[in-house]
C-alpha cells in the first residue's frame, strides 16, 4: 500500500461494484479498482447477468483481493449492494457503477481521500456530461450518482431499507446525511454509459420508468416514516 494517508489512517477501503449485463465495461472498471493503491478489496456482485459478464469476471478468480459474488437471478440494485456491504470489512465503502468508461486513479482518490483525511462523511462524484445533457434536473441527478464513498458504520443500519429499494438506494443514503457533511463534485473525463446507449428505445423507456418508480416509492416511504415519527414524538412528549 503506497498511499501515506491510507497507511496513517490504517483504514480499509472496499470497493463494491454491482453488475447486471455489463460485459463491455466491467473488466476495465474492476481492473482499475484492483490496481489502485488506495483500494484494499474489490467486491463484485454479478446480479444474475444473462450476457457474458460472468465469463469476463472469471479472469479475476485468481486474485485474492477480488471477491466475486454470482447471484443466480437478478434481484435488483438494492439487494446486490446489500450483499456487497455485508461482505465488506469495516472502514470505507467505495461504490462504483459497472457501466463506466475512463474510470481512473484520480477519480478514486477524489472520492476516498476526503474520508481518509477526516474532512467529510460522504463524497458523491458524477460524470460531467450531466451538466450538458440534463440541464433541467442536473442538480437533482448529481445526488443520485452511484459513485460515492461512505463509512460502513454510517450505512450498515440502513441495510433493511436498502435491500428492497432497487434504484432507491442513493435516495436512502442521501437522506441519512446532512448536506454540510457531504462533498459533491464532477469526475472529469468519466463517462457513464446511459441506458439508451445499451438498450432499444422500448427497453430504455421501461428501465427509466422502473428506476423513477423505485426512487419515487423510496422518497414516499421516507416521508411517511418521518411523519409517523413526528406524530409518535408528539404523543410521547
Backbone as CSV, one residue per row, in Angstrom:
resi,resn,N_x,N_y,N_z,CA_x,CA_y,CA_z,C_x,C_y,C_z
1,UNK,0.856,-1.186,0.000,0.000,0.000,0.000,0.891,1.235,0.000
2,UNK,0.784,2.065,-1.033,1.720,3.159,-1.217,1.210,4.501,-0.730
3,UNK,-0.037,4.612,-0.443,-0.600,5.902,-0.092,-0.342,6.235,1.371
4,UNK,0.368,7.339,1.650,0.751,7.700,3.023,-0.459,7.948,3.894
5,UNK,-1.442,8.672,3.340,-2.648,8.958,4.121,-3.353,7.678,4.518
6,UNK,-3.349,6.719,3.604,-4.010,5.444,3.877,-3.298,4.708,5.014
7,UNK,-1.966,4.674,4.944,-1.189,3.991,5.974,-1.414,4.648,7.336
8,UNK,-1.409,5.980,7.346,-1.574,6.732,8.592,-2.915,6.442,9.240
9,UNK,-3.960,6.400,8.434,-5.293,6.163,8.961,-5.544,4.698,9.292
10,UNK,-4.746,3.793,8.706,-4.935,2.361,8.924,-6.390,1.967,8.660
11,UNK,-6.933,2.479,7.590,-8.334,2.264,7.249,-8.455,1.343,6.044
12,UNK,-9.371,0.397,6.119,-9.630,-0.494,4.995,-10.614,0.156,4.032
13,UNK,-10.272,0.127,2.756,-11.145,0.659,1.717,-11.611,-0.492,0.838
14,UNK,-12.924,-0.697,0.803,-13.512,-1.765,-0.005,-14.356,-1.161,-1.112
15,UNK,-14.043,-1.499,-2.341,-14.832,-1.051,-3.483,-15.919,-2.076,-3.776
16,UNK,-17.144,-1.618,-3.964,-18.270,-2.508,-4.258,-18.832,-2.150,-5.635
17,UNK,-18.854,-3.141,-6.515,-19.351,-2.956,-7.879,-20.484,-3.948,-8.120
18,UNK,-21.649,-3.434,-8.470,-22.786,-4.306,-8.796,-23.011,-4.268,-10.298
19,UNK,-23.123,-5.446,-10.897,-23.212,-5.514,-12.358,-24.384,-6.368,-12.814
20,UNK,-25.091,-5.849,-13.797,-26.128,-6.633,-14.470,-25.975,-6.426,-15.974
21,UNK,-25.481,-7.446,-16.649,-25.257,-7.400,-18.102,-24.364,-6.226,-18.506
22,UNK,-23.156,-6.221,-17.948,-22.200,-5.161,-18.249,-20.904,-5.743,-18.805
23,UNK,-21.026,-6.672,-19.741,-19.856,-7.363,-20.283,-18.865,-6.421,-20.981
24,UNK,-19.345,-5.301,-21.483,-18.488,-4.412,-22.256,-17.629,-3.476,-21.397
25,UNK,-18.022,-3.267,-20.157,-17.313,-2.276,-19.323,-16.768,-2.842,-18.016
26,UNK,-17.271,-3.978,-17.565,-16.944,-4.473,-16.233,-15.450,-4.789,-16.065
27,UNK,-14.805,-5.281,-17.103,-13.387,-5.658,-16.974,-12.530,-4.459,-16.586
28,UNK,-12.652,-3.379,-17.334,-11.794,-2.222,-17.085,-12.097,-1.570,-15.744
29,UNK,-13.368,-1.556,-15.339,-13.740,-0.992,-14.040,-13.073,-1.767,-12.912
30,UNK,-13.204,-3.080,-12.937,-12.629,-3.920,-11.882,-11.106,-3.854,-11.916
31,UNK,-10.534,-3.858,-13.101,-9.075,-3.808,-13.235,-8.525,-2.512,-12.653
32,UNK,-9.179,-1.400,-12.934,-8.737,-0.106,-12.418,-8.790,-0.078,-10.893
33,UNK,-9.866,-0.601,-10.330,-10.014,-0.637,-8.880,-8.974,-1.547,-8.233
34,UNK,-8.745,-2.706,-8.824,-7.817,-3.681,-8.236,-6.374,-3.204,-8.301
35,UNK,-6.062,-2.346,-9.265,-4.692,-1.826,-9.409,-4.448,-0.558,-8.600
36,UNK,-5.479,-0.028,-7.980,-5.350,1.226,-7.246,-4.748,0.999,-5.867
37,UNK,-3.819,1.858,-5.464,-3.102,1.668,-4.205,-3.949,1.976,-2.979
38,UNK,-5.047,2.713,-3.142,-5.906,3.059,-2.006,-6.880,1.938,-1.680
39,UNK,-7.301,1.206,-2.706,-8.335,0.169,-2.545,-7.710,-1.133,-2.065
40,UNK,-8.217,-1.657,-0.943,-7.708,-2.913,-0.389,-8.417,-4.131,-0.975
41,UNK,-9.723,-3.994,-1.174,-10.538,-5.134,-1.600,-11.583,-4.669,-2.602
42,UNK,-11.859,-5.510,-3.583,-12.919,-5.232,-4.555,-13.946,-6.355,-4.465
43,UNK,-15.194,-5.983,-4.220,-16.283,-6.957,-4.193,-17.187,-6.686,-5.385
44,UNK,-17.328,-7.670,-6.238,-18.184,-7.540,-7.416,-19.398,-8.444,-7.242
45,UNK,-20.579,-7.861,-7.298,-21.815,-8.637,-7.212,-22.410,-8.720,-8.609
46,UNK,-22.343,-9.906,-9.194,-22.912,-10.153,-10.516,-24.383,-10.512,-10.318
47,UNK,-25.246,-9.550,-10.589,-26.659,-9.661,-10.225,-27.478,-10.404,-11.282
48,UNK,-27.158,-11.690,-11.462,-27.935,-12.527,-12.373,-27.783,-12.157,-13.829
49,UNK,-26.601,-11.720,-14.229,-26.376,-11.326,-15.627,-26.639,-12.488,-16.578
50,UNK,-27.205,-12.157,-17.735,-27.505,-13.182,-18.750,-26.602,-13.038,-19.970
51,UNK,-25.694,-12.064,-19.963,-24.742,-11.922,-21.063,-23.421,-12.583,-20.654
52,UNK,-22.301,-12.076,-21.100,-21.004,-12.689,-20.792,-20.281,-12.043,-19.604
53,UNK,-21.032,-11.332,-18.762,-20.415,-10.706,-17.584,-19.705,-11.739,-16.713
54,UNK,-20.330,-12.882,-16.502,-19.716,-13.933,-15.667,-18.398,-14.411,-16.251
55,UNK,-18.349,-14.575,-17.571,-17.128,-15.036,-18.225,-16.017,-14.000,-18.084
56,UNK,-16.361,-12.742,-18.205,-15.370,-11.676,-18.042,-14.820,-11.687,-16.620
57,UNK,-15.703,-11.871,-15.645,-15.283,-11.854,-14.240,-14.424,-13.062,-13.877
58,UNK,-14.527,-14.138,-14.658,-13.692,-15.315,-14.403,-12.207,-14.981,-14.476
59,UNK,-11.871,-13.934,-15.213,-10.474,-13.518,-15.348,-9.873,-13.170,-13.987
60,UNK,-10.720,-12.701,-13.054,-10.228,-12.219,-11.761,-10.298,-13.284,-10.660
61,UNK,-10.671,-14.494,-11.003,-10.868,-15.538,-9.993,-9.633,-15.792,-9.146
62,UNK,-8.462,-15.679,-9.728,-7.227,-16.000,-9.002,-6.705,-14.843,-8.162
63,UNK,-7.348,-13.691,-8.249,-6.909,-12.517,-7.482,-7.557,-12.553,-6.101
64,UNK,-6.751,-12.712,-5.076,-7.266,-12.851,-3.715,-7.892,-11.564,-3.178
65,UNK,-7.593,-10.435,-3.808,-8.149,-9.162,-3.365,-9.466,-8.812,-4.053
66,UNK,-9.920,-9.713,-4.904,-11.191,-9.505,-5.605,-12.139,-10.643,-5.264
67,UNK,-13.292,-10.302,-4.718,-14.299,-11.307,-4.386,-15.469,-11.168,-5.356
68,UNK,-15.801,-12.257,-6.012,-16.914,-12.274,-6.966,-18.095,-12.993,-6.339
69,UNK,-19.243,-12.318,-6.304,-20.477,-12.930,-5.816,-21.428,-13.057,-7.006
70,UNK,-21.726,-14.271,-7.403,-22.624,-14.508,-8.532,-24.018,-14.883,-8.031
71,UNK,-24.994,-14.053,-8.352,-26.377,-14.337,-7.995,-27.052,-15.056,-9.161
72,UNK,-27.821,-16.073,-8.850,-28.426,-16.904,-9.898,-29.434,-16.131,-10.742
73,UNK,-30.184,-15.246,-10.098,-31.186,-14.451,-10.818,-31.052,-12.985,-10.405
74,UNK,-31.484,-12.103,-11.276,-31.418,-10.673,-10.995,-32.346,-10.321,-9.835
75,UNK,-31.791,-9.647,-8.818,-32.563,-9.310,-7.626,-32.646,-7.809,-7.370
76,UNK,-32.059,-7.005,-8.247,-32.150,-5.561,-8.103,-30.933,-4.960,-7.439
77,UNK,-30.700,-3.684,-7.728,-29.505,-2.991,-7.250,-29.431,-2.939,-5.730
78,UNK,-30.562,-2.657,-5.078,-30.551,-2.565,-3.623,-30.098,-3.851,-2.963
79,UNK,-30.613,-4.973,-3.435,-30.245,-6.268,-2.869,-28.780,-6.594,-3.157
80,UNK,-28.333,-6.292,-4.371,-26.944,-6.585,-4.740,-25.967,-5.787,-3.877
81,UNK,-26.244,-4.515,-3.686,-25.358,-3.683,-2.864,-25.397,-4.136,-1.406
82,UNK,-26.569,-4.564,-0.932,-26.675,-5.084,0.429,-25.724,-6.250,0.634
83,UNK,-25.695,-7.166,-0.325,-24.807,-8.327,-0.212,-23.344,-7.892,-0.224
84,UNK,-23.031,-6.880,-1.023,-21.663,-6.381,-1.054,-21.259,-5.748,0.267
85,UNK,-22.144,-4.942,0.837,-21.851,-4.292,2.119,-21.666,-5.329,3.225
86,UNK,-22.499,-6.348,3.217,-22.409,-7.392,4.246,-21.066,-8.112,4.207
87,UNK,-20.494,-8.255,3.039,-19.213,-8.957,2.890,-18.003,-8.044,3.086
88,UNK,-18.236,-6.742,3.108,-17.125,-5.789,3.208,-16.595,-5.679,4.633
89,UNK,-15.331,-5.343,4.748,-14.724,-5.083,6.049,-15.203,-3.731,6.566
90,UNK,-15.021,-3.498,7.862,-15.308,-2.177,8.409,-14.331,-1.170,7.796
91,UNK,-14.751,0.047,7.717,-13.905,1.069,7.110,-14.688,1.833,6.061
92,UNK,-14.035,2.193,4.980,-14.667,2.975,3.918,-15.203,2.067,2.825
93,UNK,-16.425,2.362,2.375,-17.021,1.668,1.248,-17.019,2.606,0.053
94,UNK,-16.484,2.150,-1.055,-16.456,2.921,-2.289,-17.398,2.255,-3.282
95,UNK,-18.510,2.908,-3.580,-19.483,2.367,-4.532,-19.153,2.870,-5.931
96,UNK,-19.008,1.946,-6.866,-18.677,2.282,-8.245,-19.603,1.509,-9.188
97,UNK,-20.206,2.212,-10.134,-21.065,1.556,-11.113,-20.236,0.718,-12.076
98,UNK,-20.842,-0.328,-12.605,-20.130,-1.238,-13.502,-20.086,-0.734,-14.940
99,UNK,-20.939,0.246,-15.263,-21.025,0.702,-16.657,-20.331,2.045,-16.858
100,UNK,-19.083,2.121,-16.380,-18.299,3.350,-16.508,-17.190,3.179,-17.538
101,UNK,-16.870,4.287,-18.198,-15.747,4.328,-19.133,-14.792,5.421,-18.655
102,UNK,-13.501,5.109,-18.675,-12.429,6.054,-18.303,-12.294,6.258,-16.794
103,UNK,-12.783,5.334,-15.970,-12.519,5.420,-14.535,-11.019,5.368,-14.317
104,UNK,-10.492,6.278,-13.490,-9.044,6.283,-13.262,-8.710,6.550,-11.795
105,UNK,-7.436,6.528,-11.483,-6.980,6.686,-10.104,-7.320,8.051,-9.519
106,UNK,-7.345,9.075,-10.356,-7.710,10.403,-9.869,-9.143,10.403,-9.338
107,UNK,-10.065,9.752,-10.062,-11.461,9.677,-9.617,-11.562,8.973,-8.266
108,UNK,-10.836,7.881,-8.128,-10.870,7.109,-6.889,-10.333,7.943,-5.728
109,UNK,-9.221,8.642,-5.950,-8.643,9.492,-4.902,-9.603,10.607,-4.496
110,UNK,-10.259,11.217,-5.479,-11.186,12.305,-5.184,-12.332,11.833,-4.296
111,UNK,-12.778,10.603,-4.505,-13.886,10.071,-3.728,-13.460,9.621,-2.331
112,UNK,-12.283,9.037,-2.217,-11.884,8.388,-0.969,-11.089,9.298,-0.025
113,UNK,-10.190,10.096,-0.555,-9.263,10.837,0.316,-9.940,11.801,1.294
114,UNK,-11.039,12.476,0.923,-11.688,13.347,1.918,-12.140,12.584,3.162
115,UNK,-12.517,11.300,3.002,-12.894,10.490,4.151,-11.652,10.030,4.910
116,UNK,-10.628,9.617,4.180,-9.389,9.187,4.833,-8.783,10.298,5.669
117,UNK,-8.935,11.527,5.192,-8.363,12.673,5.900,-9.335,13.298,6.895
118,UNK,-10.457,12.596,7.124,-11.471,13.053,8.090,-12.005,14.454,7.780
119,UNK,-12.117,14.765,6.508,-12.616,16.075,6.100,-14.137,16.084,5.887
120,UNK,-14.718,14.914,5.628,-16.115,14.844,5.213,-16.647,13.454,5.564
121,UNK,-17.977,13.278,5.572,-18.563,11.978,5.924,-18.989,11.171,4.703
122,UNK,-19.299,11.865,3.591,-19.649,11.162,2.360,-19.229,12.020,1.167
123,UNK,-18.739,11.362,0.128,-18.458,12.049,-1.128,-19.341,11.458,-2.220
124,UNK,-19.720,12.297,-3.171,-20.501,11.863,-4.327,-19.853,12.459,-5.567
125,UNK,-19.553,11.620,-6.545,-18.977,12.106,-7.787,-19.900,11.785,-8.952
126,UNK,-20.003,12.702,-9.885,-20.893,12.486,-11.022,-20.156,12.768,-12.325
127,UNK,-20.536,12.092,-13.415,-19.929,12.366,-14.722,-20.292,13.779,-15.177
128,UNK,-19.342,14.545,-15.690,-19.602,15.943,-16.049,-20.634,16.140,-17.142
129,UNK,-20.949,15.094,-17.930,-21.931,15.279,-19.000,-23.325,15.557,-18.450
130,UNK,-23.543,15.295,-17.157,-24.832,15.651,-16.546,-25.139,17.131,-16.780
131,UNK,-24.070,17.950,-16.782,-24.246,19.397,-16.925,-24.868,19.751,-18.276
132,UNK,-24.409,19.047,-19.322,-24.875,19.369,-20.656,-26.198,18.701,-21.010
133,UNK,-26.315,17.417,-20.708,-27.459,16.659,-21.197,-28.716,16.864,-20.361
134,UNK,-28.561,17.060,-19.078,-29.727,17.155,-18.200,-29.760,18.519,-17.510
135,UNK,-29.902,19.567,-18.279,-29.824,20.928,-17.738,-30.914,21.220,-16.714
136,UNK,-32.119,20.678,-16.932,-33.235,20.972,-16.038,-33.063,20.288,-14.691
137,UNK,-32.709,19.003,-14.724,-32.665,18.213,-13.487,-31.244,17.885,-13.039
138,UNK,-30.252,18.597,-13.577,-28.871,18.188,-13.310,-28.495,18.244,-11.833
139,UNK,-28.953,19.271,-11.110,-28.608,19.371,-9.690,-29.182,18.214,-8.890
140,UNK,-30.382,17.773,-9.271,-31.007,16.637,-8.598,-30.290,15.336,-8.960
141,UNK,-29.954,15.178,-10.244,-29.332,13.942,-10.707,-27.940,13.734,-10.118
142,UNK,-27.239,14.829,-9.825,-25.923,14.698,-9.204,-26.009,13.866,-7.924
143,UNK,-27.064,14.098,-7.171,-27.219,13.417,-5.882,-27.612,11.954,-6.042
144,UNK,-28.011,11.562,-7.250,-28.394,10.173,-7.490,-27.258,9.362,-8.107
145,UNK,-26.098,9.970,-8.259,-24.969,9.267,-8.848,-24.568,8.066,-7.992
146,UNK,-24.188,6.986,-8.655,-23.783,5.777,-7.939,-22.354,5.819,-7.445
147,UNK,-21.577,6.803,-7.906,-20.178,6.905,-7.499,-20.089,7.687,-6.195
148,UNK,-19.769,6.992,-5.116,-19.721,7.655,-3.808,-18.901,6.836,-2.823
149,UNK,-18.467,7.498,-1.763,-17.723,6.830,-0.691,-18.354,7.183,0.645
150,UNK,-18.497,6.181,1.508,-19.096,6.360,2.831,-18.350,5.470,3.827
151,UNK,-18.570,5.734,5.111,-18.074,4.820,6.141,-19.120,3.727,6.345
152,UNK,-18.671,2.488,6.429,-19.612,1.381,6.594,-20.463,1.562,7.841
153,UNK,-19.871,2.051,8.908,-20.602,2.215,10.169,-21.789,3.175,10.026
154,UNK,-21.725,4.051,9.023,-22.784,5.040,8.842,-23.959,4.524,8.015
155,UNK,-23.763,3.411,7.311,-24.835,2.914,6.434,-25.309,1.502,6.751
156,UNK,-24.564,0.790,7.587,-24.907,-0.611,7.819,-26.294,-0.767,8.442
157,UNK,-26.722,0.217,9.234,-28.050,0.140,9.852,-29.172,0.392,8.842
158,UNK,-28.794,0.842,7.640,-29.787,1.118,6.597,-30.078,-0.104,5.723
159,UNK,-29.360,-1.202,5.928,-29.485,-2.364,5.048,-30.911,-2.908,4.927
160,UNK,-31.700,-2.968,6.008,-33.083,-3.446,5.838,-33.887,-2.580,4.859
161,UNK,-33.620,-1.266,4.839,-34.293,-0.378,3.898,-33.724,-0.517,2.493
162,UNK,-32.395,-0.613,2.411,-31.720,-0.655,1.119,-32.047,-1.924,0.342
163,UNK,-32.172,-3.038,1.029,-32.272,-4.340,0.386,-33.331,-4.411,-0.706
164,UNK,-34.507,-3.899,-0.440,-35.601,-3.999,-1.413,-35.921,-2.670,-2.089
165,UNK,-34.954,-1.753,-2.072,-35.208,-0.418,-2.610,-34.943,-0.296,-4.100
166,UNK,-34.297,-1.300,-4.702,-33.981,-1.211,-6.122,-33.083,-0.028,-6.397
167,UNK,-33.532,0.866,-7.282,-32.755,2.064,-7.613,-32.941,3.177,-6.589
168,UNK,-33.626,2.886,-5.510,-33.845,3.902,-4.479,-32.725,3.987,-3.466
169,UNK,-31.677,3.203,-3.650,-30.601,3.137,-2.647,-29.945,4.486,-2.403
170,UNK,-29.647,5.237,-3.474,-28.985,6.530,-3.291,-29.879,7.508,-2.517
171,UNK,-31.182,7.434,-2.752,-32.124,8.293,-2.036,-32.084,8.000,-0.544
172,UNK,-32.029,6.724,-0.198,-31.965,6.321,1.209,-30.670,6.805,1.851
173,UNK,-29.556,6.592,1.174,-28.272,7.005,1.728,-28.208,8.522,1.869
174,UNK,-28.660,9.254,0.850,-28.634,10.720,0.918,-29.412,11.242,2.116
175,UNK,-30.547,10.601,2.388,-31.408,11.052,3.478,-30.723,10.892,4.834
176,UNK,-29.709,10.040,4.888,-29.033,9.751,6.143,-27.934,10.758,6.466
177,UNK,-27.684,11.702,5.547,-26.591,12.655,5.739,-27.095,14.092,5.653
178,UNK,-26.484,14.956,6.435,-26.728,16.386,6.303,-25.817,16.905,5.189
179,UNK,-26.350,17.785,4.346,-25.601,18.237,3.177,-24.244,18.842,3.517
180,UNK,-24.132,19.444,4.679,-22.858,20.078,5.038,-21.761,19.045,5.307
181,UNK,-22.155,17.779,5.460,-21.186,16.711,5.700,-20.871,15.930,4.428
182,UNK,-21.350,16.435,3.290,-21.178,15.747,2.004,-20.435,16.643,1.029
183,UNK,-19.504,16.050,0.298,-18.810,16.772,-0.767,-19.220,16.152,-2.099
184,UNK,-19.654,16.990,-3.041,-20.104,16.505,-4.339,-19.346,17.236,-5.429
185,UNK,-18.871,16.491,-6.426,-18.059,17.125,-7.465,-18.110,16.318,-8.758
186,UNK,-17.721,16.969,-9.852,-17.672,16.306,-11.159,-16.393,15.483,-11.272
187,UNK,-16.518,14.285,-11.834,-15.370,13.417,-12.076,-14.957,13.602,-13.532
188,UNK,-14.051,14.537,-13.745,-13.654,14.928,-15.091,-13.165,13.734,-15.919
189,UNK,-13.696,13.611,-17.130,-13.275,12.547,-18.037,-14.047,11.253,-17.897
190,UNK,-14.825,11.126,-16.823,-15.582,9.899,-16.606,-16.847,9.896,-17.463
191,UNK,-17.145,8.755,-18.057,-18.376,8.614,-18.832,-19.201,7.460,-18.283
192,UNK,-20.453,7.739,-18.006,-21.397,6.727,-17.536,-22.253,6.317,-18.730
193,UNK,-22.152,5.071,-19.147,-22.908,4.601,-20.310,-24.398,4.655,-19.991
194,UNK,-25.134,5.423,-20.740,-26.558,5.598,-20.477,-27.373,4.438,-21.022
195,UNK,-28.577,4.324,-20.516,-29.441,3.219,-20.918,-29.735,3.240,-22.412
196,UNK,-29.885,4.437,-22.996,-30.190,4.488,-24.423,-28.983,4.147,-25.295
197,UNK,-27.804,4.026,-24.667,-26.618,3.573,-25.381,-26.479,2.054,-25.301
198,UNK,-27.264,1.431,-24.437,-27.165,-0.015,-24.244,-28.391,-0.774,-24.746
199,UNK,-29.553,-0.119,-24.686,-30.807,-0.817,-24.952,-31.573,-0.207,-26.113
200,UNK,-32.599,-0.924,-26.538,-33.532,-0.410,-27.543,-34.371,0.697,-26.916
201,UNK,-35.119,1.424,-27.745,-35.958,2.502,-27.241,-36.983,1.976,-26.241
202,UNK,-37.606,0.835,-26.561,-38.619,0.259,-25.669,-38.002,-0.167,-24.340
203,UNK,-36.851,-0.821,-24.407,-36.173,-1.283,-23.201,-35.693,-0.094,-22.366
204,UNK,-35.169,0.926,-23.037,-34.705,2.124,-22.339,-35.851,2.791,-21.590
205,UNK,-36.991,2.942,-22.266,-38.161,3.572,-21.643,-38.612,2.788,-20.423
206,UNK,-38.644,1.470,-20.563,-39.055,0.606,-19.447,-38.104,0.766,-18.259
207,UNK,-36.805,0.751,-18.523,-35.814,0.848,-17.451,-35.908,2.187,-16.730
208,UNK,-36.103,3.266,-17.483,-36.209,4.581,-16.847,-37.472,4.700,-16.003
209,UNK,-38.558,4.111,-16.480,-39.808,4.126,-15.711,-39.630,3.347,-14.412
210,UNK,-38.993,2.186,-14.492,-38.751,1.369,-13.295,-37.848,2.105,-12.306
211,UNK,-36.804,2.743,-12.820,-35.875,3.477,-11.957,-36.584,4.635,-11.270
212,UNK,-37.346,5.399,-12.050,-38.079,6.525,-11.474,-39.086,6.045,-10.436
213,UNK,-39.722,4.893,-10.702,-40.688,4.335,-9.759,-40.038,3.966,-8.440
214,UNK,-38.857,3.354,-8.496,-38.133,2.980,-7.275,-37.766,4.221,-6.459
215,UNK,-37.298,5.250,-7.143,-36.883,6.474,-6.451,-38.086,7.166,-5.815
216,UNK,-39.191,7.255,-6.571,-40.399,7.900,-6.041,-40.952,7.118,-4.854
217,UNK,-41.022,5.809,-4.986,-41.538,4.970,-3.892,-40.672,5.106,-2.642
218,UNK,-39.370,5.101,-2.822,-38.457,5.252,-1.687,-38.650,6.607,-1.010
219,UNK,-38.780,7.662,-1.819,-38.974,9.002,-1.270,-40.264,9.092,-0.462
220,UNK,-41.327,8.471,-0.963,-42.609,8.495,-0.264,-42.544,7.722,1.053
221,UNK,-41.850,6.585,1.043,-41.706,5.789,2.263,-40.930,6.579,3.313
222,UNK,-39.858,7.247,2.897,-39.066,8.055,3.822,-39.923,9.159,4.423
223,UNK,-40.708,9.816,3.575,-41.567,10.900,4.054,-42.626,10.384,5.012
224,UNK,-43.197,9.220,4.702,-44.211,8.623,5.575,-43.627,8.304,6.946
225,UNK,-42.437,7.726,6.962,-41.796,7.372,8.229,-41.454,8.611,9.045
226,UNK,-41.071,9.682,8.363,-40.796,10.931,9.064,-42.054,11.475,9.744
227,UNK,-43.161,11.496,8.993,-44.419,11.992,9.546,-44.886,11.134,10.708
228,UNK,-44.746,9.826,10.545,-45.151,8.896,11.604,-44.319,9.113,12.856
229,UNK,-43.021,9.316,12.673,-42.130,9.546,13.806,-42.470,10.847,14.522
230,UNK,-42.806,11.882,13.744,-43.166,13.169,14.336,-44.440,13.053,15.167
231,UNK,-45.422,12.301,14.662,-46.677,12.106,15.395,-46.425,11.346,16.692
232,UNK,-45.592,10.284,16.600,-45.291,9.491,17.803,-44.558,10.320,18.852
233,UNK,-43.664,11.186,18.403,-42.916,12.029,19.334,-43.829,13.006,20.043
234,UNK,-44.851,13.504,19.345,-45.799,14.421,19.968,-46.555,13.746,21.106
235,UNK,-46.937,12.484,20.859,-47.671,11.749,21.882,-46.765,11.452,23.087
236,UNK,-45.507,11.116,22.799,-44.572,10.788,23.878,-44.287,12.005,24.731
237,UNK,-44.154,13.159,24.060,-43.829,14.384,24.786,-45.071,15.067,25.371
